[in-house]
Amino acid sequence: MSMDLWVIVTIGAAAVQTVRFMLQKRLRGLGLSTAGATFSRFVFAAPLAALGLAGLMAVRGEALPGIAPAFWTHAATGGLAQIIATFATVALFSERSFAVGVAFTKTEVIQVAAFSALLLGEPVSAPGMAAIAIGVLGVIALSRPPGGWGGMSWRALGLGLLAGGFFGLSAIGYRGATLQVASEDALMRALLALSCVTMMQTLAMAAWMAWREPGELARVARKWRAVLPVGATGMLGSAGWFTAFALQNAAYVRSLGQIELIFSILASVLVFHEKLRAAEIFGMALLLASILMLVLLI
C-alpha cells in the first residue's frame, strides 16, 4: 500500500513542480532578479504550509508530534541546499531552453543515491540502481544540445550540476527530517517538516536580500499577484515531495520524480513552443523505461 502511495504522490508532486517552474520562469519577465524569483518560491509557501499543518491537526484532533534534536540539522541542511539549488535553476533559465535547463538539474538522481547510502544508511538495491542508470542515460540524451556537446554552454552545465548536487542534498535532508518526527502519519510528518523548513528558508532569504538587494523585497511585494501562484504551487509540490520522502527512500523518490522532465518537455512544446528533437524522444523513452522499472521492481 505504501509503495503504491509513494508512486502516486511522487508523480503528482512532479506535475505540480513543472507548473511551478513554468510560473517561476515567467517571473524573470516581471523585472525580478534571480534572488527575487527564488524568494517568491518560499515567501507564500511558508504560511500556506503552516495553515495546512494546523488544518490537518484540527481535522485529526491531534497535538503537534514530538521531534528529535537531529530534526533541525536535517531540516536546516535541506532548506539551505534547496535555496542554493533553486538559485542555480532560476539562473539556468536564461542560459538554455526550459526543458534542457531542467534536464541538467537531473544529475541529482545519481548523487542522491550515494548521499542516501552515506548519510542515511539507506542503500539502493541492484534493480533500483539499474533503473536509475537507465534514467540517467535518458537525461543525457535529453540534455544534448541541438548542435552537439561541442557548442554547449559550460556555464549552463556548471549551474545544472550545482543545482543537481544541492537538490540531492536537500532531498536527503528532507527525508532525514521526516524520519525524526514521532508520528506514524506520513502526511503529518511531511507537513510538520515542510512548515519548519519553509519558515527557515523565508527568514534566511529575507535577511540575505535585505542586506544584498534591499529593493528586491519591495519589488516582490508589489508583484504579489504574480508571485502568489508560485508560492501556492511550490507549497503543493513540496507537500507531495515531503510526503513521498516520509514513505520511501529518497533515491527512489527522486528517480521516479524524473517524470517531471517529461512534463517539462511537454510544457516546452505546448506552452513555450520549443521544437521536440529526436534525441528528446529517445531520452523520454529511456526515462519511461526507468520509471516503469521503479514502479514494477521496487
Backbone torsions as a table, in degrees:
resi	resn	phi	psi	omega
1	MET	NA	-47.5	-178.8
2	SER	-64.6	-33.9	178.6
3	MET	-63.8	-47.3	178.8
4	ASP	-60.3	-39.7	-178.3
5	LEU	-66.7	-43.0	-178.7
6	TRP	-65.7	-32.8	177.6
7	VAL	-65.6	-47.8	-179.5
8	ILE	-62.8	-45.3	-178.4
9	VAL	-65.0	-40.5	-179.6
10	THR	-64.5	-44.5	179.4
11	ILE	-63.4	-41.0	177.1
12	GLY	-62.9	-42.2	179.0
13	ALA	-63.3	-39.6	179.3
14	ALA	-64.2	-40.0	179.6
15	ALA	-65.2	-44.3	179.8
16	VAL	-66.4	-38.0	-179.6
17	GLN	-65.8	-33.2	176.6
18	THR	-62.1	-43.0	177.5
19	VAL	-61.7	-42.5	-179.8
20	ARG	-63.4	-40.9	177.7
21	PHE	-62.4	-40.2	178.5
22	MET	-61.8	-45.9	179.4
23	LEU	-64.7	-39.8	-178.3
24	GLN	-68.9	-34.0	177.5
25	LYS	-62.7	-38.8	-179.4
26	ARG	-67.8	-23.5	179.4
27	LEU	-63.4	-28.2	178.7
28	ARG	-63.1	-25.4	177.5
29	GLY	-80.1	-5.2	179.8
30	LEU	-96.1	5.9	178.1
31	GLY	88.8	10.5	178.6
32	LEU	-85.7	145.8	176.3
33	SER	-75.6	175.1	175.8
34	THR	-58.7	-41.2	179.0
35	ALA	-64.5	-41.3	-179.8
36	GLY	-64.9	-43.3	178.3
37	ALA	-65.5	-35.5	177.8
38	THR	-70.1	-43.8	179.4
39	PHE	-59.5	-35.8	179.8
40	SER	-61.1	-23.8	179.2
41	ARG	-66.4	-27.7	-173.2
42	PHE	-110.3	-30.5	-167.1
43	VAL	-61.8	-37.2	177.4
44	PHE	-95.1	-20.6	179.9
45	ALA	-67.0	-35.1	-176.3
46	ALA	-61.3	-54.8	179.3
47	PRO	-65.5	-33.4	178.4
48	LEU	-65.7	-39.4	177.8
49	ALA	-65.3	-41.3	178.8
50	ALA	-63.8	-40.2	177.2
51	LEU	-64.2	-39.8	177.7
52	GLY	-61.8	-42.4	178.6
53	LEU	-64.6	-45.5	179.3
54	ALA	-61.8	-40.7	179.1
55	GLY	-64.2	-41.8	179.5
56	LEU	-64.1	-42.0	179.0
57	MET	-63.6	-38.8	-179.9
58	ALA	-67.6	-43.5	-179.2
59	VAL	-65.8	-41.8	-178.4
60	ARG	-81.2	-16.1	-176.9
61	GLY	66.3	35.2	-176.8
62	GLU	-114.2	151.8	174.4
63	ALA	-83.0	167.5	178.0
64	LEU	-63.6	125.1	-178.9
65	PRO	-69.1	156.9	178.6
66	GLY	-74.9	157.9	179.4
67	ILE	-132.3	146.1	178.1
68	ALA	-80.6	155.4	179.8
69	PRO	-55.3	-34.8	-178.3
70	ALA	-64.9	-16.9	178.8
71	PHE	-53.9	-44.8	-174.0
72	TRP	-68.5	-35.3	177.2
73	THR	-64.9	-47.1	179.0
74	HIS	-63.2	-44.5	-177.4
75	ALA	-64.8	-44.7	-179.4
76	ALA	-65.9	-41.5	178.4
77	THR	-62.6	-46.8	179.7
78	GLY	-63.7	-42.0	-178.2
79	GLY	-65.9	-43.8	178.7
80	LEU	-65.6	-41.8	179.3
81	ALA	-62.1	-38.1	179.8
82	GLN	-68.2	-36.8	177.4
83	ILE	-60.5	-48.7	180.0
84	ILE	-61.4	-44.3	-179.5
85	ALA	-63.4	-39.4	-179.6
86	THR	-68.7	-39.0	174.4
87	PHE	-54.5	-50.0	-177.1
88	ALA	-64.3	-38.3	-179.5
89	THR	-66.9	-45.3	178.9
90	VAL	-61.8	-40.8	177.8
91	ALA	-64.0	-32.3	-180.0
92	LEU	-62.6	-32.9	-174.7
93	PHE	-61.1	-25.5	178.7
94	SER	-88.1	-3.3	-177.9
95	GLU	-99.5	-38.0	-176.2
96	ARG	-140.9	179.0	178.0
97	SER	-63.7	162.3	-177.1
98	PHE	-56.3	-52.5	-175.8
99	ALA	-65.4	-44.7	-178.2
100	VAL	-68.8	-36.4	176.7
101	GLY	-59.7	-44.2	177.0
102	VAL	-66.2	-35.8	-177.6
103	ALA	-59.4	-41.4	-179.4
104	PHE	-60.4	-34.0	-179.4
105	THR	-68.1	-17.4	-175.9
106	LYS	-77.0	2.6	170.3
107	THR	-64.8	-9.9	178.7
108	GLU	-61.4	-27.6	-170.1
109	VAL	-61.4	-47.3	-179.1
110	ILE	-70.0	-31.4	178.9
111	GLN	-71.3	-39.1	-177.8
112	VAL	-69.0	-27.4	175.8
113	ALA	-64.1	-41.8	178.0
114	ALA	-69.0	-43.7	178.4
115	PHE	-60.2	-39.6	-177.9
116	SER	-61.1	-43.3	179.8
117	ALA	-71.2	-41.6	-175.0
118	LEU	-75.8	-40.5	-171.8
119	LEU	-97.6	-29.9	-177.3
120	LEU	-114.7	-5.5	-178.5
121	GLY	66.9	32.6	179.7
122	GLU	-119.3	83.9	-178.7
123	PRO	-69.5	160.0	179.4
124	VAL	-96.1	137.7	-179.9
125	SER	-70.5	166.0	178.7
126	ALA	-60.0	-47.7	176.5
127	PRO	-61.4	-35.7	178.4
128	GLY	-64.7	-42.4	178.0
129	MET	-64.6	-37.1	177.7
130	ALA	-63.1	-43.2	178.8
131	ALA	-64.3	-42.0	179.1
132	ILE	-63.8	-41.8	-179.6
133	ALA	-62.1	-42.9	178.6
134	ILE	-64.1	-39.3	177.9
135	GLY	-63.8	-38.8	178.2
136	VAL	-64.0	-40.4	175.7
137	LEU	-60.4	-38.7	176.8
138	GLY	-63.4	-40.0	178.3
139	VAL	-64.4	-40.4	178.8
140	ILE	-61.1	-43.4	178.8
141	ALA	-63.4	-40.1	-178.9
142	LEU	-71.6	-26.6	-175.9
143	SER	-83.9	-14.0	-175.2
144	ARG	-64.6	121.5	179.0
145	PRO	-63.5	154.5	-179.8
146	PRO	-53.7	-36.2	-178.9
147	GLY	-90.1	8.4	-177.4
148	GLY	93.3	171.3	-176.6
149	TRP	-70.0	-19.1	-178.7
150	GLY	-63.1	-32.0	-179.7
151	GLY	-95.2	14.2	-176.0
152	MET	-69.7	146.5	174.3
153	SER	-81.2	115.6	-179.4
154	TRP	-68.5	-28.3	175.8
155	ARG	-65.9	-41.6	177.6
156	ALA	-63.5	-41.8	178.6
157	LEU	-62.1	-44.6	179.9
158	GLY	-62.8	-43.2	178.6
159	LEU	-63.9	-39.0	179.6
160	GLY	-65.5	-44.6	178.6
161	LEU	-64.5	-39.9	177.8
162	LEU	-62.9	-46.2	179.2
163	ALA	-62.1	-43.3	-179.5
164	GLY	-61.2	-43.6	-179.7
165	GLY	-63.7	-43.7	-178.2
166	PHE	-76.8	-30.0	171.9
167	PHE	-63.6	-36.9	176.9
168	GLY	-62.8	-45.1	177.8
169	LEU	-63.4	-37.2	179.7
170	SER	-66.5	-38.6	178.3
171	ALA	-61.3	-42.8	179.3
172	ILE	-65.8	-41.0	177.8
173	GLY	-60.8	-42.9	-177.9
174	TYR	-71.5	-39.5	175.1
175	ARG	-60.1	-46.2	179.4
176	GLY	-62.0	-39.8	-179.5
177	ALA	-64.4	-44.1	-178.9
178	THR	-64.3	-27.4	179.7
179	LEU	-76.4	-12.5	-178.3
180	GLN	-96.9	5.7	179.6
181	VAL	-97.9	130.1	-175.8
182	ALA	-82.4	72.0	178.2
183	SER	-153.1	144.6	176.3
184	GLU	-85.2	-12.2	-176.6
185	ASP	-84.0	112.8	-177.7
186	ALA	-62.3	-38.6	-179.6
187	LEU	-67.7	-38.9	177.6
188	MET	-62.6	-45.8	179.1
189	ARG	-62.4	-40.0	-178.1
190	ALA	-66.5	-47.5	-176.5
191	LEU	-69.6	-33.8	176.5
192	LEU	-65.4	-46.9	178.9
193	ALA	-63.1	-43.5	-179.0
194	LEU	-63.1	-41.9	-179.9
195	SER	-61.2	-45.4	-179.6
196	CYS	-66.6	-43.0	-177.8
197	VAL	-65.5	-48.3	-177.1
198	THR	-66.2	-32.8	176.9
199	MET	-67.0	-43.7	178.0
200	MET	-62.8	-41.1	-179.9
201	GLN	-64.2	-42.6	-179.6
202	THR	-63.2	-46.5	-179.4
203	LEU	-64.9	-42.5	-178.9
204	ALA	-65.0	-43.9	-179.0
205	MET	-70.9	-36.6	178.4
206	ALA	-62.5	-42.2	178.3
207	ALA	-64.7	-43.2	-179.1
208	TRP	-64.4	-43.5	-178.6
209	MET	-70.2	-35.0	176.8
210	ALA	-62.0	-30.5	179.5
211	TRP	-82.0	-46.9	-172.7
212	ARG	-97.0	-34.1	-177.4
213	GLU	-137.2	66.0	-173.9
214	PRO	-57.0	-34.5	-179.4
215	GLY	-73.4	-18.2	-175.8
216	GLU	-70.8	-33.1	177.3
217	LEU	-60.3	-41.5	179.0
218	ALA	-66.9	-38.1	179.0
219	ARG	-65.2	-41.0	177.1
220	VAL	-61.7	-41.5	179.9
221	ALA	-63.3	-40.1	-179.6
222	ARG	-68.4	-27.6	-178.4
223	LYS	-97.4	26.6	-170.6
224	TRP	-59.4	-32.2	-179.5
225	ARG	-65.0	-36.1	177.8
226	ALA	-80.4	-28.7	-176.7
227	VAL	-79.3	-33.6	-176.0
228	LEU	-55.0	-45.3	178.2
229	PRO	-61.2	-31.1	177.4
230	VAL	-65.5	-44.4	179.0
231	GLY	-65.9	-40.4	-178.8
232	ALA	-66.0	-47.4	179.0
233	THR	-68.7	-32.8	176.3
234	GLY	-63.3	-41.4	179.6
235	MET	-66.3	-44.5	-179.5
236	LEU	-64.0	-44.2	178.4
237	GLY	-63.4	-44.4	-179.9
238	SER	-64.6	-38.4	177.4
239	ALA	-59.7	-39.0	176.8
240	GLY	-65.6	-46.5	179.1
241	TRP	-61.6	-45.2	-178.6
242	PHE	-63.6	-38.8	178.3
243	THR	-65.4	-42.0	177.9
244	ALA	-63.5	-40.9	178.1
245	PHE	-63.9	-32.4	178.8
246	ALA	-70.3	-19.8	-176.5
247	LEU	-100.7	-26.6	-168.2
248	GLN	-148.1	158.2	173.7
249	ASN	-48.8	131.0	-176.0
250	ALA	-59.8	-32.2	-179.2
251	ALA	-64.2	-41.6	178.7
252	TYR	-68.9	-39.9	179.4
253	VAL	-62.1	-48.1	-177.4
254	ARG	-70.2	-31.7	177.9
255	SER	-67.5	-47.0	176.0
256	LEU	-63.0	-33.2	179.9
257	GLY	-64.4	-9.2	176.1
258	GLN	-63.5	-13.1	174.8
259	ILE	-58.5	-22.0	174.7
260	GLU	-56.9	-33.6	-179.7
261	LEU	-64.4	-38.7	175.7
262	ILE	-64.7	-42.1	176.9
263	PHE	-60.3	-41.0	-177.7
264	SER	-67.8	-34.7	177.5
265	ILE	-66.6	-42.5	176.5
266	LEU	-61.5	-38.6	177.1
267	ALA	-65.1	-39.8	179.2
268	SER	-60.6	-41.2	-177.9
269	VAL	-74.2	-46.5	-172.0
270	LEU	-83.3	-33.9	-174.9
271	VAL	-102.2	-47.9	-176.9
272	PHE	-95.2	0.5	174.5
273	HIS	57.2	38.6	175.0
274	GLU	-89.7	146.7	-174.6
275	LYS	-80.4	141.7	178.2
276	LEU	-88.0	127.4	-178.3
277	ARG	-100.6	162.3	-179.9
278	ALA	-60.0	-39.0	179.4
279	ALA	-62.1	-35.0	179.1
280	GLU	-69.9	-37.8	176.4
281	ILE	-63.3	-43.7	178.2
282	PHE	-63.3	-43.7	179.6
283	GLY	-62.5	-40.7	178.7
284	MET	-64.6	-36.7	177.7
285	ALA	-63.0	-42.2	177.2
286	LEU	-64.5	-41.1	178.8
287	LEU	-63.8	-40.5	178.1
288	LEU	-63.4	-39.2	176.8
289	ALA	-63.0	-42.3	178.6
290	SER	-61.8	-44.2	-179.1
291	ILE	-63.9	-43.1	179.0
292	LEU	-62.6	-40.1	178.2
293	MET	-62.4	-41.4	179.7
294	LEU	-63.9	-42.9	-177.7
295	VAL	-68.8	-39.0	-173.6
296	LEU	-89.2	-28.4	-172.1
297	LEU	-104.9	-23.2	-175.0
298	ILE	-86.8	NA	NA
